[in-house]
Amino acid sequence: MEKSSGRNSFTGSIGFVLAAAGSAVGLGNIWRFPYLAAKDGGGLFLVIYIILALTFGFTLLTTEIAIGRKTKQSPLTAYGQIKKGWKGLGILSCLVPIIILPYYCVIGGWVLKYFLVFLTGGGTEAAADGYFTGYIGDPAQPVILMIIFLLLVAFIVFRGVNKGIESSSKLIMPLLLILVVAISVFSLTISFTDAEGITRTGIDGLKVYLIPDFEGMTVKKFFSVLLDAMGQLFFSLSVAMGIMITYGSYVSDDANLVKSINQIEIFDTVVAFLAGVMIIPSVFTFMGSEGMEASGPSLMFISLPKVFSAMGSIGNGIGCLFFAMVLFAALTSAVSVMEAIVSCFMDRFGMSRAKASIIETVISLAAGVIVCLGYNIMYFDVVLPNGSHAQILDIMDYISNNCLMPLVAIGTCILIGWIAKPQIVIDEAEKTGCKFTRRRLYIVMIKYIAPVMLVILLLKSLGILTVI
């Protein structure tokens, strides 16, 4: 199917939903969501997250997809078409995926490494102390695996919207969901007796995950949980990074946008929830409460391999399936990030898909090598405004996720809420005659609540607001 503009379209709503969900279901869901849920009172975090997903997340997701379909443009040029003089917001939106893709491919290379290690029966070796730091400290191997992962992403994007992104999503996403469900069920069946004779089970871990913990809860703590959940939505829904505008531009005008957005919300929330069911019961069973303090790379590449090793003979197989699932999630997300950039190059500079894909691959390759070397040859340590220690990857992550993404989201709320007016999105959502059932909620969120929440989140990320 071709649009009048000559841009490709998804062949149907299923392809769009799976591609958008594939973008949303990434590493943030798997290694950040369970940690935040464990840290922020279990069920309390889950309830707040779901409420925010249906309000705050829904608002940003609907806005970006509607902007994309209305303009049939990538984020770099779409904002300028909504309102003259707003091209700068498009530039910021395009910068986010450009910064994210290189370091995401580096992490994708790490995932590929661990998948191969477990696939070849080396799970016990991967669980040894110092294995991960030794691997990333090698100046050669991480670069090679980063390149392999990047080329796989580039190949899918190079093939285009239908043959590449849509076809791969229809294959990968069902496999990913099957693995997520299977590992989640398995994690609930395990038990372990430690050296002190204390037996813990997967069900015990599930209780830690689901039952709200109000111990020590204060107003300050509640707002901290609220901001954690809101920040997680950026990772979970792939908003404020140009991806949903890009994918929205490939949605046909006769598609039911409201229905598709609801499906994306449900898919992403279910997988995020199941990520917690996969990880928290297993980590709690074999490592106790102390194991729940890990997040990010330390959770995935240090804590979880130890958990798989403690499972005995079955652990290597479970670890292999787990890292296969993570690899699928990383791949679909990286594809969406690269597609947002390639689409920007095509729309702004009139490039062919092949040329735009090659240029972005080269850029990401060069930056990715630098990120890899940031753990060895080019290592340094700085303290970010939020107080965390960082090197190259962390700095790029901080700039893109903590600074630019909230700025883009704030700008989008101002543009649609006050300049172009919410009706422009509502009309786009109701184009096919479907009813925009959350119309009043959307208007209140885009004009008032979302901008205020985003400003608070930005100030906290920058270390300016420290009372929350």
N, C-alpha and C positions, 0 to 999 in steps of 0.2 A: 504494500500500500504506500502511495506517495502523497504527500501534502502538496498543496498548490505552491508552496515555497520550495519544493524539491527535497524537503527533509523527509527522512524515513519516519515511519510510524510503527508502534507496536501493532501486531496483527489483531490483537484483542485485549480485553481487560485482564484476562488471566496472565498474559505475558507481562503486562505493565505491573500488576500487583506483585508477581513473583520477583520481577527485577527490582522494584522499589523495596520489597521486603528483604531481598538479598542484600541490598545496600544497607538497610537498617540493621540487619542481623550481622553484626561484626564482632570484632574483638572486645569492644566496649561492653556489649551484652554479656560476654563470656567471662572476662576477667575483672570487670569493674562492678557490674550489677550485684553479683553474689557477695562481694566484699562489703559494699555499701549496705546491703540488706542485713548482713551480720553485724556490722558496726552500728547501724542506726535503729536498732530495736526490732529487727525481724519483721513481723507482721505490720508494725507501724509504718515502716518504710514502704512496704508493699502497698498498703492502702493509700498513702500519700502519692506514691508513684502512679498508681492507676487513676486516681482523681486528676492528677496533673496531665497524664496522657490523654484523658478524655476532654480536657479543657485547654490548657496551655499548649501541649503537644499538637492537639487537633488543630488549633488555630494557626500555628506556624506551618504545619504540614499542608493544610488546605490552602493557605495563602501562596506558598511557593509553587505547588502543583498548578493552581489556577493561573498564576502569573506565567508559568511556562506554556500552558496550553493556549492562553489568550494571545500571547505574543509570538508563539512558535519560534522562540529564540532561546539561546543559552543565557546564563546569568550575566555575562559580560555586557550583553546588548539588550537584555530584556527590561532591565530597570529604566533605561533611557527611553524605551518605547512606551512604558507606562506613564512616565512624566519626564519631559525635557528638563535637563539640568541635574538628573539623578544618575548620570553615567558613573560617577565616582563610587556609588554603592555597588554597581556591577563590577568595578575593578576590584574592590575589597572582596566581594563574593568569589571572584575568580582566583584571587590570591590564596584563599583558604585551601582548596584542593591542590594547588601547585605546591604549597608547603607540606601538606599532609602526605601526598603520594610517595615521595622518596623514603620517608621513615616508615611508612606503613608497609612498603615492600621489603624493607630491612627486617621488620618484625615478621612479615610473611615468610622470609627466608629462615628465620629462627623456627617458625612453626613447621616448615618443610623439613628442616634438620631433625626435629624431634619425631616427626612422623616416620621418617626414614630409619631413625635409630630404633624405634619401637617395632617397625615393620620387619627389621632384620634381627629382632630378638635382643636388642641392647638396652632394654628398659632398666635393668639393674644398674648398668653403667651410668645411664642418664640420671639416676637418683643419687649418685655419689656427691658428697660435698665438694663444691668448687667446680663441678662439671660445666654448669652454665657460664660462670664467669670465665672459665678457661676457654670455652668455645668462642664467646664474643671477644675475648682478648686476642684471638688469633687474627692477624691482619688479612688472611687470604680466604679461608673457608666461608665466613659469613658473606663476603663479597660475591663469591661464586653462587651461593644459594639465593642471595638477593637478586642476582641477575636472572637466574632461572625463573624465579617467581615473577619478576617484572616482565620477562618475555612472554610468559604464559598469559598474564594480564593483557599485555599489548596485543597478543594474537587475537584474543577474544574481541577487544575493542576494534582492532583493524578489520575484522570481519563484518562489523556494522551492527545496527540496532537489531535486525531480525535474525540474521544468521549467526551473529556473535552473542550479543547480550541476552536477547530473548530466548534463543535456543539453549544457551548454557544455563540460564536461570531455570528453565523448565526441567532440565536434567538434574542440576545440582541441588536446588531447593527441596524437592521431595526427598532426596537422599539425606540431606542435612537434617530435615525434620525427623525422618525415621531414626537416624543415629541419636539425635537429641532425646527422643522419647525412650529409645532402648536403653541408653546410658542412665537416664533418669530413673527408670524402673529398676535397673540393676543397683543403683546407689541406695535404694530404699531397702534392699534385701540383705545388705552386708552387716557383719558384726565383727567386733575385735576386742580382745581382752589384753590390756596392757600389762607391763611388768608388775604393777601394783595390784593386779587382780581385778581392776575395774573394767567392766564390760560396757561398751558403747555400741549402739546400733544405728543403722541408717535412719530409722524412725525417730530416734533421739535427736539426730541432726536435723530432721525435717521439722521437729517441734521448735528447735532453735530458730529455724528459718521462718516459720509461720506464726508462732505465738508472739504477740506484741510484748515487748519488754519496756515497761514504763519506769524502771528503776533509775533514779537520778534524773528524771525528766524535768526540765525547766523550760521556760519560754525561750531562752537562748538556745538550748539544745533542740527544741522543736523547730526553730527557724533554721538551724544548721541542717537538720534532716530534710527540711523543705528545699533548701538550696542544693543539697546533694542530689535529691531526686530530680530537681529541675535541670541541674547540670548534666545528669545522666541522660535526660531526654535528648540532648544534643547528639550524644553518641548513638542512642538507640534509634532515633527517627531520621538521622542523616539530614537534619535541617540546618540552615545557615551556612551551608558549604557549597551551595550551587547545584547540588545533585538533584534535588527534587524539582527544581526549575527546569533543569535539563531533561529529566525523565518526563515531566509534565508536558514539555514541548513535543514529545513523541506520542502523546495520547490523542486519539482521533476525536473530532468534535462531536461524534455521536455516542461516545462512551459515557456511562453513568459515573460521573466524577465522585459524587457523594458516596456511592456504594463502594467504589474502589478505595477511597480514603478510609472508610470504615474497616475494610478488609485488611488494609496495611496496618492500621492501628492494632487490630486483633492479633494478626500474625506476629507482629513485633513484640507485643506485650506477652503473648503466650510463650514465645521462645525465650524472652528475657526471664520470665518466671521459671521456665524449665531449666535455664542455665543455673539458677540457684538450686533447683532440685538435683541437678547433676553433681554440683560441686560441694555445696555446704554439707549435706549428709556424709559424703565420703571423707572430706577433710576433717569434719568433727569426729567421725568414727575412729579414724586412725591417728589423728594428731591432737584431738581435744580442742578446747577453747583457744589455746595458743595458736593453732593452725589457722584460725579465722582472721588473724591479724594481717595476713598477707594479701596483697592485691597486685594487679598488673603483671609484669613479667615474673616477679618473684613468686606469685601464686601459680602461674601457668608452667613456668620452666624450672621451678625449684620445689615448691610444696607438692604439687600434683604428681610429679614423677616419684616422689617419696611415697605418696599414697598408693600409687599403682604397684610400686615395689613391695609394699607391705601386704598387698593382696595375695602374694604368693604366685603360683604358677599361672593363674588366670590374669594376673595384673598386666602382663606384657600385651596380651590381646586387647584388654580393655583400654590400655594406654594408646594402642595403635588406632582403635576405633575413635577414641576421643580426639586425638590429633588429626585424624582424617576429617572429623567434623569441624574442628577449628580451622583446618586448611580450607575447607569449602567456604566457611563463613568469611575468612580473610580474603579469599579470592573474589567472591561476589561483591564485597565492599570495595576492594581495590579497583575492580572493573568500573564501578559506578564513579569513583573518584577520578579515574583517568578519563572516563567518558565526559565528565563535566568540563575538563580542561580541553579535550579534543574538540568538543562542541563549541567552546568559546573561540578557539583558533579558527574553526571553519566559518563561524558566523561573522566574526570581526574582520578576518583577513582574507576570506574567500578561498581558503585552502581546501584541497581535497582531503578526504578522510585519511588516505594513505600518508600524505605528507604531514598532516597534523599529528597523526599517531607516531610517526617516526621521530618528529621533532620533540614531542613530549617524552618519548622513551629515552632519547638521548639526554634530555635535561634531567629526568628522574634518575637515570643511570649515574650521571656525574654527581648529583647531590646524594644519591644513595651510597656511593662509595665513600664520600666524606663522612656520612653518618656512621657507617661501619667502622671507619678509622677513628671515630670519636671515642671508641672504647679501647683503643690501643695506641697507635702511633700519634694520633692527634688528641689524646685525652687531656681534659682539663676539668676543673670543678668550679662552678659559680653558684651563688645563692640567688634564687629568683625572688621577686617581690612578695610571693606568698610564703617565703621561708624555706622552700625545698631546695635541696642541692641538685644541680643539673649539669649535664654536658650537652653535646650537640643535639641529640634526639630530643631530650627533654626541653631544650630551649625552643626548638621548632614546634613541639607539641604545645608548649605554653603559649607561644605567639598565636598559633592557629586556633586552638580550642579555648583558651582563657581570655584572649584579647579580641581577635578578629571576629570569631563566631558570634559572641554577644553583640559586638558593634553592628554586624550585618543584620542580626535579628532585630535590634533596636531600630535601625534605619528602615527595615522592612515594615515594622509596625507603624512608624511615623508616616511613611509614604502611603501605605494602604489605609491606615486608620484616620489620617488627618488631611493628607494632600489629595490623593486620588479618590479617597472615600471607600469604605467597605463594600458598597454596592457593586463595585467593579468585580470583586471576587464572588459575591453572592450571585450576580448575573451569570458569571462563567460557570459556577457550580450548578445552576439551574437551567443551563442552556438546553439540555435535552428534555426538559419538562419535569425532572425529578425535584422533589421538595427538599430544600435545605433546612432540615428539621432543627438544627442548632443555630439558627440564624441570629437570634437575640444574644445567645451566649457568645457567638463569634464577634459580634459588634462590640460588646462590652470588653471582651478579652483583647481584641486587636487595638482598641483605642485607649484603654485605661490600665487594665490589670497586667497584661503581658509586658508592656514597656517598663512599668515600675519594677516588676519582678526582675526583668533583664538588667536594668540599671543597677539594682542591688547585687545581682550575681556578678556583674562586671566589676563593681567596686570591691567586692570580696575577692575576686580572682586577682585583682591588681594589688591586693594588700592594703587598700585604702580604708576599707570598712573592716574593722577587726572586732567589733563588739558582738558580731553574730558568729 
